[in-house]
Amino acid sequence: MRHRRRGRKFGRNPNHQRALLRNLASALILTERDGEDDTGAPKTKGRIITTVPKAKEVRPLVEKCVTIARRSLPHQETADQLGPNSDRHSEKWRAWRESPKWSEWNRAIAPVVAARRRVLQLLGDKQAVKILFDQIAPRYADRPGGYTRILTLATPRLGDAAPRAILEFVGVHDRVQKRAEKPAFEAAAEKEGVKAGPAVESEETSVEGGGKP
């Protein structure tokens, strides 16, 4: 019995399970990279296709990483304000390095460094961590959660007929529904210059008055 035991095994040992989830989460984040010159560039940004059980299992890991990166944004803004405006190892930079501002900047940047190390421990990919903190986290600065969604595909996977699903970031491929201002039959009637309302009323009055139908 599996009472109160979370997670899916996927027929793998624990080390293989963690590696699988890390690779899937990193693959989703790496789709946001600028891969114009990359031969293995993703076809669609912010989206991967996998099986339904894997998508449900990796989604909490992605949400956790985005939350850690999002919470570090205020500390990053404070550190940017206290940081130097000169090149490294220049005279201005050395003067800033010896001033009390360096201590303030060091205290401000410490939570950001800790957050990056935590996410790197979870994902194991430096490029994915950089993309997460630089591109994805600022996008969801005002969103308290729900950064991803799962869309089930109708066609199963070839070979084993496993149910497939799309795991993607919210706000990238949102469906926008546009409603027409007027019904289609009214718009067509106006184009022809004929109104359906009075014609129907005249027929009803003619029938009630004893006219021919």
Sequence and secondary structure as in RCSB ss.txt:
>XXXX:A:sequence
MRHRRRGRKFGRNPNHQRALLRNLASALILTERDGEDDTGAPKTKGRIITTVPKAKEVRPLVEKCVTIARRSLPH
QETADQLGPNSDRHSEKWRAWRESPKWSEWNRAIAPVVAARRRVLQLLGDKQAVKILFDQIAPRYADRPGGYTRI
LTLATPRLGDAAPRAILEFVGVHDRVQKRAEKPAFEAAAEKEGVKAGPAVESEETSVEGGGKP
>XXXX:A:secstr
  TT  S  TTS HHHHHHHHHHHHHHHHHTTS  SS TT  SSTTEEEEEHHHHHHHHHHHHHHHHHHHHTHHH
HHHHHHHS SS TTSHHHHHHHHSTHHHHHHHHHHHHHHHHHHHHHHH  HHHHHHIIIIIHHHTTT  S  EEE
EE SS  TTT   EEEEEETTTS       SS HHHHHHHHHT  HHHHHHHHHHHHHTT   
